[in-house]
Amino acid sequence: MEKDRDRLINYFEGMKGLEESTRDYYIKVSSDQNFDNQEVKDTFKRISGDEQKHADIMGKIINLIKNNI
């Protein structure tokens, strides 16, 4: 049971890391001074917020697993 729990935690931590990495990329593009298309920059900024929400959800799932399995 503990092995399965650890496997789930590792999986969701990896997913959380992917969401955070993606968020960071979108933030980088949205703040790039050399990139002129404001519409794209605004879209990437909005998407970075979505990615943060996804990372937060992964964090909640990790906590649920840690506290209930």
Beta strands, then each sheet from edge to edge (+ up, - down):
end
